Amino acid sequence: MSAAKRWVPGAVLAAVGLVLMLAGYGAGGADVVFSKAVNICLECIGIG
């Protein structure tokens, strides 16, 4: 397999992953994940 064809699948998967991450961020997914992480941390140290 030539060097040019070897990086194409990786680049396509990276681009798809980036698009999906941006879609999740745009849909408010970051806020949900952050609030869950805060709740878990507070429960671990016994405050929440």
ChimeraX commands (.cxc) that place a marker at each C-alpha (Angstrom):
marker #1 position 0.00,0.00,0.00 radius 0.5
marker #1 position 1.40,3.40,-0.92 radius 0.5
marker #1 position 2.11,6.02,1.70 radius 0.5
marker #1 position -0.63,8.28,0.36 radius 0.5
marker #1 position -3.31,5.60,0.72 radius 0.5
marker #1 position -2.21,4.60,4.22 radius 0.5
marker #1 position -3.11,7.88,5.92 radius 0.5
marker #1 position -6.50,8.35,4.24 radius 0.5
marker #1 position -8.55,6.08,6.57 radius 0.5
marker #1 position -7.02,7.70,9.64 radius 0.5
marker #1 position -7.70,11.18,8.34 radius 0.5
marker #1 position -11.30,10.29,7.50 radius 0.5
marker #1 position -11.90,8.81,10.96 radius 0.5
marker #1 position -10.31,11.84,12.63 radius 0.5
marker #1 position -12.52,14.19,10.60 radius 0.5
marker #1 position -15.66,12.20,11.44 radius 0.5
marker #1 position -14.70,12.21,15.12 radius 0.5
marker #1 position -14.15,15.96,15.08 radius 0.5
marker #1 position -17.52,16.57,13.40 radius 0.5
marker #1 position -19.29,14.39,15.96 radius 0.5
marker #1 position -17.55,16.13,18.88 radius 0.5
marker #1 position -18.55,19.54,17.53 radius 0.5
marker #1 position -22.13,18.35,17.05 radius 0.5
marker #1 position -22.28,17.13,20.64 radius 0.5
marker #1 position -20.79,20.35,21.92 radius 0.5
marker #1 position -23.29,22.37,19.90 radius 0.5
marker #1 position -26.18,20.34,21.31 radius 0.5
marker #1 position -25.18,21.21,24.88 radius 0.5
marker #1 position -23.43,17.94,25.65 radius 0.5
marker #1 position -20.49,19.67,27.34 radius 0.5
marker #1 position -22.74,21.20,29.99 radius 0.5
marker #1 position -24.34,17.85,30.78 radius 0.5
marker #1 position -21.01,16.05,31.07 radius 0.5
marker #1 position -19.51,18.82,33.21 radius 0.5
marker #1 position -22.45,18.85,35.64 radius 0.5
marker #1 position -22.31,15.07,36.00 radius 0.5
marker #1 position -18.57,15.20,36.60 radius 0.5
marker #1 position -19.01,17.85,39.30 radius 0.5
marker #1 position -21.70,15.78,41.03 radius 0.5
marker #1 position -19.55,12.64,40.98 radius 0.5
marker #1 position -16.54,14.52,42.39 radius 0.5
marker #1 position -18.59,16.09,45.16 radius 0.5
marker #1 position -20.06,12.70,46.07 radius 0.5
marker #1 position -16.58,11.14,46.19 radius 0.5
marker #1 position -15.31,13.64,48.73 radius 0.5
marker #1 position -18.52,13.48,50.73 radius 0.5
marker #1 position -19.91,16.96,50.15 radius 0.5
marker #1 position -22.70,16.19,47.69 radius 0.5
marker link #1:1,2 radius 0.2
marker link #1:2,3 radius 0.2
marker link #1:3,4 radius 0.2
marker link #1:4,5 radius 0.2
marker link #1:5,6 radius 0.2
marker link #1:6,7 radius 0.2
marker link #1:7,8 radius 0.2
marker link #1:8,9 radius 0.2
marker link #1:9,10 radius 0.2
marker link #1:10,11 radius 0.2
marker link #1:11,12 radius 0.2
marker link #1:12,13 radius 0.2
marker link #1:13,14 radius 0.2
marker link #1:14,15 radius 0.2
marker link #1:15,16 radius 0.2
marker link #1:16,17 radius 0.2
marker link #1:17,18 radius 0.2
marker link #1:18,19 radius 0.2
marker link #1:19,20 radius 0.2
marker link #1:20,21 radius 0.2
marker link #1:21,22 radius 0.2
marker link #1:22,23 radius 0.2
marker link #1:23,24 radius 0.2
marker link #1:24,25 radius 0.2
marker link #1:25,26 radius 0.2
marker link #1:26,27 radius 0.2
marker link #1:27,28 radius 0.2
marker link #1:28,29 radius 0.2
marker link #1:29,30 radius 0.2
marker link #1:30,31 radius 0.2
marker link #1:31,32 radius 0.2
marker link #1:32,33 radius 0.2
marker link #1:33,34 radius 0.2
marker link #1:34,35 radius 0.2
marker link #1:35,36 radius 0.2
marker link #1:36,37 radius 0.2
marker link #1:37,38 radius 0.2
marker link #1:38,39 radius 0.2
marker link #1:39,40 radius 0.2
marker link #1:40,41 radius 0.2
marker link #1:41,42 radius 0.2
marker link #1:42,43 radius 0.2
marker link #1:43,44 radius 0.2
marker link #1:44,45 radius 0.2
marker link #1:45,46 radius 0.2
marker link #1:46,47 radius 0.2
marker link #1:47,48 radius 0.2
view
